[in-house]
Amino acid sequence: MYNSSTTGTSNITQYNNRVFVFEVVGLSQNTNSNLNYAIRSSGSTFITVPYNRMTQEMRRINRLGGQIVSIKPLSNGSSPEVSKSEAQQPTQNKKSKSMTQGKAKTKVPVNIYRPKDPFIGKCIDIYDLVDEGGVGICRHMTFDLSGGDLHYVEGQSIGIIPPGTDDKGNSHKLRLYSIASTRHGDNLDDKTVSLCVRKLEYKHPETGELVEGVCSTYLCNLKPGDDVAITGPVGKEMLLPDDEDANIIMIATGTGIAPFRAYLWRMFKEGDLNPDYNFKGKAWLFFGIPKTPNILYKEDLEAMAEKYPDNFRLDYAISREQQNSEGGKMYIQHRIAEHADKLWELMQNPKTHTYICGLKGMEDGIDEALGAAASKHDVDWIPFRKQMKKEHRWHVETY
């Protein structure tokens, strides 16, 4: 069992401003303990502890009959401590475990096709995603990749070059779109890629004239058989971890659902197609939309949530239909605030990854909600979030 001497007197100075994660087992269900973190009846509990409270928390944990099995720093400059159970393993066993359980990292392709020499794919399917009564136009489209070498992994983007020229006579620049399909494609044959595209439409603030997005309008008007100039793939920010037991928190607005569709299809819909990937963690999707008809991929999402209740949770924030706790519109940050304590607890697990995709304006509200949860544990949220980013556990793609 760890005690107050675990950190070593020679390291005290460098730890003064640091935060640590205790992995604890065996805590009793003592409601009079006054501990400000959740206690589970079995399994591990992950507790975030500032350095200046380490001794106090160790004593409390010991008093409750708990055992600290590992202490891992959440700051720069030091690698995590080895857990007690691992430290007691014979050297031969450690080597065996590394050789048998280590998984090869996913190879990430980048810029196979560039703007000067794009791949010409063909639209083979396109359909509406917004039901009657919804707001705007959003369509799912699939492109045939046969005859080329364009391949990708979940979380990447491709570029689309719309035909024609701008008002200066120059060719249109490419636009990037998050890929909405798994590496195997919607047809599971490794020969397609899919996008989720909302048609950009707005009134000019001065003239009142309707303005339509060049590329989004082009894509939403495609018909099966049309050719499309594609570049990429690009992006490493939104990649899924290779760990099958990782926890995946997903926060999306609108077409920000695209990469999360790819994640969830890989986790729950491809089955035997992925013998090297059998998801065993927790996936939690928060999806912000204006109205119920705007819930993209609604039937598939809800079917997965029903079929895999132990592994997938789904929460909507429907701004024009639901109210937050103050009686205003329910936006994604309000839904995050409702579950901030549970999310904070989940984030203490070093295998938990958080992904945000969609409108840039939601980031401040999410920070505020999670910051309130962190403050209950005397932790400053912003440094904690930055540390998760350095550990490649905090992923943001907003626009």
N, C-alpha and C positions, 0 to 999 in steps of 0.2 A: 504494500500500500504506500502511496505517496504521502509525504509529510512536508512540513514547512521547510525542511532542508533540501527538498528536491531540486530547487533551482540553483543551489550552490552559492556560497557567500561571495565567491569571486565574480559572479555574474550579476550581482544585485544592481550595480550602477547602470549597466547597459539595459536592464529590464525596466527601469523606473517608469518609463512612459509607454509601456507596452501592454497589450491585451492578450489573454490566453484563453484557450478552449479546454475545459476539463471534460473528459469522457468518464462518466460515472455509472456504476452498476450497483444494484442492491439497495437503492434508497427506499426507505419505508414511507408509507402513506400517512404521514403525520401532519394533520391540518393545523397544528399549533406551532409549526416550525418557523413561521414567518419568513420562509425563503421566498424570494421574488422570481423564481423560475419554476417551470412545470416539472412535476415529479411523475414518473411513469411507474407502473406496478412491476414491469419487467423490461428487460433489454437495457440499452444504453440511454442515458440522458446527457445531452451536450450543453454545457454551461459556459457562457462567456464571462470572464472574470478579469477586471483590471488588476495590474500588478499589486497596487496598494491594498487590495482586498483579498489577496490570495490566501494568506494565513487564516483570516476570518472564515472564508468559505471552506477551507480544508477542515477546520475544526467543526463547523456546522455539519459538513458531510459525514465526518467521522462519528459525530454525535447521533446522526440518524441511521448509522449502520451502513452507510454507503462506502464504496471502494472506488478510488480514482485509478483507472487503468491506463490513462494517458493524459499528458499535458502537451498541448501544441500551441506555439506562439502564433498570433495573428498580425505580426509586424515584420518588417524587413530585417534582414541581417542574420537570420538564424533558421536552420531547418527544423522541422517538427521533431519533438522527442519521440523515441521509440516507445511503444506501449509496453506495459509490464509483461503482458503475455508473450509478446514477440521477443522481449529481452531474455526470457527464460527458455526460448526454444534452442535446441542444439544447432550448431552451425550447419550441419548437414541438412536438417529439416528446413532451415531458411532458404538454402540454395535450391532445394527441391521445390519449395513453394513458389519461388521466383520463376523457375523454369516451367512449371506446369500450369501456373495460373496467369502468367503475364500475357496480355493481349497485344497484338501488334497495333500500332497506331494507324488510324485511317490516313491514307495518302490523299492529299488535297490537291486536285488539279487547278491550275490557274492560267487564264489567258491562252487557252488552246487556240481560240480564234480571236483575231484582233480586228479593229474597225477597218483597216485597209484591205483585209481579206476575210470577210465574215463568212460564217457557214449559212447556206441558204436552206432553211428548213421549210416544212410545209404544214400549214394548219390542217389538222385532221379532225378536230372537234372543237366546238365552242358553244357555250350555253349560259343562260342567265342564272345569276346567283341570288338576286333580290326578288322576293315574292311580291305579289300584287299588294299595293298599299305601302310599299317601302319607299325609301328616299334614294334617288339617283339610279345610275346604271352601273352594274358590276358584273363581270363575266369571267368564267373559267374557260381557259383555252389550252389546247394541247398541240404541240408541234412534233412532227416526225423528224427524228435525227438520223434515219438510215442513210448510209452512204458517207458518213463523216465520222469524226473521232471525238465529237463533243460529249463529254461525260462530266459528272458533277457529284457532289455529296450534299446532304441535307444542310440547309442554312446558307447556301451560296446564292448568288444572283447571276442573271445573264443580262447582257445588253441587247437592246432592240434598236435598229436603225430604221426610222420611218422613211419611206420613199419621198422623193421630191426635194424641193429647196425652200429655204426661208425667204423673207422679204428682201434679203440682200443678194439672193441668187446662189447662196452657199448650200451645200448638202446639209440636211438636218443632222444634228449631233445625236449620238446614241443616248438612250435613257436606260437606267438600270431598274430591274424588277426582281424582287425576291422570288425564288423558285418555290412553287407550291406542291411539288411532287417529290417522292423519294428518289434515290439514285436509280431505282429500277423503273421509274416512270409509272404513270397510271395504268398502263397496260401490262406492267410487270415483265417487260421483255427487254429492258435496258435500251430502248430505242426511242423514247419520247421524253419531253420535258413539258411541264405545265406551269401556267401563270394564273394569278388572280388579279384582275385589273379593273380598277374603277375609272370610269370616264370622267375626266376633269371638266367641269362646267361651272362658270361663275359669271356674274354681271360685272362689267367694267365699272369701277367706282365713279368715274367721271362721266362717261358716255351712256352708261346703262346698257351697253351692247353686250350680248351673250358672247362669252369667250370660251372656246373649247380647246382642251389640251391637244397638241399636235399628235404625240405618240399614243396617248391613251385612246383618243378618238379613232386613230388608225387601227389599233389593236381590237377595240370593241366592235369595229365594223367589219372585221375579217369574216371570210366565209371558208368552209372546208375546201381545200385545194389551193388556197392562196399561198404564195411564197412569202417568207419572212427572213430578213437578214439578222442573224444572231451572232453576238460576240460573247467571249468569256469561256468558262465561268470565272467569277471573281468573288473574293470575300473569305475571310477566316474568322470574323468576329462572332458570327452566330452559329458556329459549328456545335453539334451535339458531342458530349463527351463519349468516349468509348466504353466507359464503365456501364455495365448492364444494371447495376444497382444504384445508379445516380438518381437524385431527386431533381425534377425539372419543373421550375415555376415559370409559367408563361403569362405575360401581360400584353394584351393586344387591343388595338382599336382598328376597326374597319379592315382594310386589306392587309393590315399588319398580321392578320391571321395566317398569311401565306406560308412563312417558314414553319409555323406551328402545325399547320396541316401536314407538312412533310414529316415533322417529328412524330406526330401521333399516328400517321399511317405506317411509319416504320415500326413504331412500338407495338401497335395493336392490330394491324390489318394485313401484314405481309406473311406472318406465320412461318411456315417451313422454308420460305424463300430466303430467310436470313438465318441459317444454322449457326452463324457466328455472332448473332445478336439476339438475345432473348431478354427483353426488358423486364426487370424485376423491381424497379424502384417505384417512386411516386411521381405522378405527373399531375399538375394542377394548372388549369387554364382559366384566366380571367379575361373576359371578352367584352369590350365596350362597343355598343352600337346604338343608333338613335331609336330604332323601332324593332319590334319582333320580326317583321318581314326582312330586316337587314341582317339577321343572324346567318352569316355565310356558312354553308356546309352544316346546317342545323341538324338535319336528320342523322348524318353520319356521326357528328359529335355526340349527340344525345344517345345514340345506339351504343357507342363505345363506353360512355359513362355508365350506362346501365349494365353492360356486359362485364365490365372490369371495375366494379366499385371499389375494390381494394387498391387499385393502381391508378385510377384516373378520376379526378374531380373537376367539375365544370361549374363556373359561376359567371353569370351575365351581369353587366351594368347597362341597362336600357334607359338612356337618358330622357326620352320623351314619354316614358310609361311608368318608370319607377321613381320613387322619392328617396333621398338620403335621410339621415337621422335628423337633419335640421329642416326637413320639409321641402328642400330644393330638388333640382334634377339629380338623378343618380349617374354620376360619371365614374370612370374607372378608378380614380383615386379614392372615391368614397367607399367603393367595394373593397379596395385594398385596406383601407382604414378599419373596416369591420373585422377583417381577419389578420390584422397586423401582428398580433401577439403569436398566433399560430405560425405565421410566416417567419417571424423572428426566430422562433424555436427551431423551425425547419432549417433556417439558414445557419444554425450553429453546427450542423453536420457538414464536414468538409467536402462531402460529395454532393451537396446541394448547389445547383446552378440556377440563376435567375436570368430570364430573357425578357426584354422589353422591345416591342416593335409596333410602330404606328406613329401617331401624331406627336410631335416633339413637345407640345404643351403639357402633356400629362406627367412629365418627369418630375417637376417641382412638387406636384401633389403627392406623388408616390414617395418622394424623399420625406415629405412632411409626415405622412402616415407611418412610415417605417421608423422615422426618427423618434416619434412618440413612443413606439414600442421599445426601441433601444434605450431610451432614457430611463425606462423603468428598471433597467439593469445597470444604470450608471455608465452607459456606453455612449460615446458620441457617434452618431450614425454616419456622418460624412467620412471620417477616417476608416470606419469599419467597412463602408461601401468601397472606398478606394482600395482597401486591402483585398476585398473579394475580387476586385478588378485585376489586381496584380496576381492573384491566384487563378485567374482565368475562370472565375465563377460568376461574374457580373457582366452581362452582354446586352448592349443597347444598339438598336438600329432604328432611329427615328428621323422624321422628315417634316 
